Amino acid sequence: PLWKNSSLFFDENFLNGVKAAGNLGLVFDALISYDQLPYMRELAVAAPATKININHLAYPPISPPLNSTAFYLWQSNIQQLAANFSNLYFKLSGLPQAYATTGWSPLDFVPPIDTVLKAAGPQRTNFASNWFVLTEIQWSGSLPTMFSNISTALDILQISQSDRRLIYSDTALNLYDLVIR
């Protein structure tokens, strides 16, 4: 996986594959860690016709105790990427894994969700549950608890129903060029 091998960002064959995906109308889902966000600039420049969905918001550093320096770097990278590359999207998922222990709550998710929504807007933010990982004992979760926590975080941020519709469905439908019949 990309998040285990940063050298792929500089591999010509890999970059050609990401470009080819875009030329075929496919989306590249990037599973990366927050310290790899600076490399996304290179990927976005190399493949401007490819829509790239950054999974799990690049695992923002929100695990306790919060490292404010690391969070600020994550936040700054998200803001710069969102401002400069309209082909980058952000998948709102994996936050319990980013928290890295049990005991997560909606309040833990508010800062990264707020950052992404302010930087990219709901038109480039899409929800995914990551439900199959949530059920593992170390994450102490389920699809209903994850959805409830995200929903509560959106309540705290006073996100409108129309923006929630974008986050929960319409952005993904547009991004992946899906049609509901």
N, C-alpha and C positions, 0 to 999 in steps of 0.2 A: 504493500500500500504506500501511497504517496507520503503519508504522515510519518512513515518509518524510514523514508529515503529521500532526503532533500536534494540529492544530486540529480534526481529525475527532472527537476525544474530546468536543468541545463542540458538535458539529453536531447539531441536533435530528433531522434526517432520518437521519443515521447511527445515532444512539441509538435511534430508532424502529425502524430495521432490525434492530439487535441484539436489541431487545425482541421483535420479531416472530419472529425466529429461535427464541428460547426458547419463545414461545407455540406454535410449530409442532413443538416437540420437537427442534429442531436445535441443534447445538453451534456456537459461534462460535470459530474458531481465530484467535487474535490474534498476528500477527507484529509484535513490537515490540522495541525496543532497551532495554537496562537503564535508561537515563535516562528512559524513558517509564513505568516501573513506577508512579510515583505517580499517573498518570492512570488506571491500572487500577482504583483505588478508585472513581473517578467512574463508570466503566463498570459495575463490579459493583453499585454502589448503584442506578444507573439501570435496570439489567436484572437484578434479583435472580432471576428465573425462568429466566435463560439460563445454561447451563453454558458457561464460557469456558475454553479451553485455551490457555495461554500457550506459544507455540511457542519452541523452542530455549532454554527457561528465561530468555527475554528477553536472550539473548546476554550472559551474565555477563562482566565485564571480567577475563578470565584471560590475556590476551595478555602475553607477556614484554616488558619487565620488569613484573612484577605491580604494579599500582597498588593498594596496600592500602586507601587511602581509598575509591576507587571500588568495590572489592570489598565493603568493609564497608557502603557505601550500598546496593549491590545486595542483599546478604545481609539487611540490616535491612528493606528493602522487601518482599522475599520473605517473611520471617517475619511481618511485620505483615499482609500480604495473606492469607497462608494462615491465620493465626489468626482473621481477621475475616470472611472470605468463603468459605463452603463451596461456592459455585458456581464457584470458580476451581480449575483443574487445571493441571498443569505437564508440558509435553512435553519429555522427556529426549532431545534431538536437537540438532544444530547446534553441538556443542561444538568441533569442529575449526575451524569458522568463527569462533567466539568467541575461540579461541586466536590466530587471524589470521595464522598462518604455519605452515610445516611443522615437524615435530619434536615434535608433541604426543604425550603418553603418558598412561597411566592415572592417573599421579600428578597430572597437570594437571587431570583431571576430578574427582578426589576432593572437593575443597572445594565446588564447586557442587552436586554430587550429594548430598553429606552435608547441606548446607544445606537443600535441597529436601525430602529424605526426613525430616529432623528436623522441618521446618516443616509439611509437608503430609501426610507419610506415603506409603506405597506405594499406598494407596487413591486418591490423587489425583495420582499420578505415572505417566506412560505413556511408553514408549519408541517412538521412531521413528528410522529410520536416516538419512534425508536422503541416501540412497545416490547419487542422481543428481548431487548437488553434490559429494559426496566424491570422485568420480572426476576432477574437474577438477584440473589439474596443481598449482595453488597449495595445494590441501589435502592432496595426497599421501596419499590414502586410498582405501578401498573398503569395501563393506559388511562383509566378514569382519574387516578391521582395526578398523573402528569398533565392531562388536559385541564383538570380543575385548578392546578397550580398556575398553569400558563394563563388560563382564563382570569384568575384572580389577579395575577400580575398585570394583565391588560386592563382590568377594572381599576387598579391602583393608578395606572398611567392614564386613565380616562380615554381609552381608545374607543372610537365610535364603532357602531355596528357595521357601517359600510367598510371601514378599514379592517375590521375583524373578518369580514367576508373575503376581502383580498388576502389576508394572512392565511386563513383557514382553507381557502379553496381557489379563488380566482387567480391569484398570482401563480400558483402551481399549474392551473389549467393553461394559462397563457405561456408560461415558461416551457412546459413540456408539450405544448401544442396539442392539448387533449380536448376532446369534445364529449360532453355528457349527452347520451341519447336517452 
